[in-house]
Amino acid sequence: MHIHRIAHFDATRFQPGALHGAITVTCKEFLYDPRRQKGLVWVFVAETGLTQDFWIEIVRSGGEWAIRPARGCGIVPTVGVQCALDLVRDTAQQTVLVHGAPPNIHSTR
């Protein structure tokens, strides 16, 4: 599973998205605490034989933003979970592309 890091994120422009196909990912809710610089996205993932709902956090970590499953979420690391992380990353990146900030993507395992 890849944990994503992005250089810029603007929570005021974040619009939860969805992905429909063999794997369905739906972002149900987005919460953000500006004081802690931490956002939570509640996602629902449906794939063959398994459905999961869990929180993905977007959190300031050093000079970047980390996008990862929130601590304490009991998930089965599947392709669907990775699709959810990728969707949140892509949506988070779109919050700054409007301002012309260059995307800076780093993925770690």
N, C-alpha and C positions, 0 to 999 in steps of 0.2 A: 504494500500500500504506500502510495506517495503522499507525503505531507507537503503542501505547497507553501511557498513564501513569495510575497509580492512586495514591491517597493512602496506603492502608494495605495491608499484606500480612503474613500469618502463615504462615510456611513449615511450621510444625508441624501445621497443619490442611489443608495443600494435598493434595487428592485428584485425581490426574490423571483426566481424563474422556475421553469419546469422542463422536463425532457420526457417525451413519449415515444415508445417503441418497444422492442423486446424487453428492455429495462425501462421502467417508469420511475422518474424522480420528481417529486413535488416538494417545493419549499413552502411550508405551511405558515411559518411565523418568523419574524426577525425582531430581535431585541438588541439595543445598544446602550452601553454605559460609557458616556464620554469621559468621565473622570478616570475610569479604569482602562479606557481605550480597548474595550472588549465588546465584540458582538457575538450573538448566538443566533444560528439559523436552525429552526426545527425542520427536519426533512423526513419525508416518507419515501421509502425505496421498495419497489415491487419488482421481483424478478422470478424466473421459473422456480416454483417450489418454496419461495421464501419472501416474506415481507418484513421490513424493519423500519422503525422510526426512532430517530436519535437526533441529538444536537451536534452541530458543527460550529466550532468557535473560530472567529476571526479576531486575533489578538495581536496587539503591538508587542513585538519581541525584538529588542534592540532597535535598529534602524529600519526594520522590515515588519510586515504583517504575516503571521503564520496562520494557515488555514488547515485545521485538523479536527478529528472527532473530539468532542469535549470530554474532559476527564470524567470518569465514572460511568460513561455510556457502555453498556454491554452490547457490543456489536460483533457480528460474524464478518470478518474481513473478506468481502466478496467483490466481484466486478461491479455490482450495483453500488456498493459503498464508495468505490473509487469514482464511479460516474457522478455520484453526489458531490464528492470533494472537487472534482473537475468542474462541475456546474457552478458551484459556489465560487471557485477561483475565477472562472470566466466572467461571472456576473460581477464580482468584486472589481475585477480589472476594468470593466466598462464604466465604473464610477469615476475614473480619472481620465479615461480616454477623451471624454467630453472637454476636459481642460487642456488637452494636448500633452499631458505628462507621459513620458515614455514608459511603456510597460517593461518591467524587469522581473522575469520569472525565474525562480529557482525551485526545483523539486528535489526532495531528499527522500530516502527510503527509511 
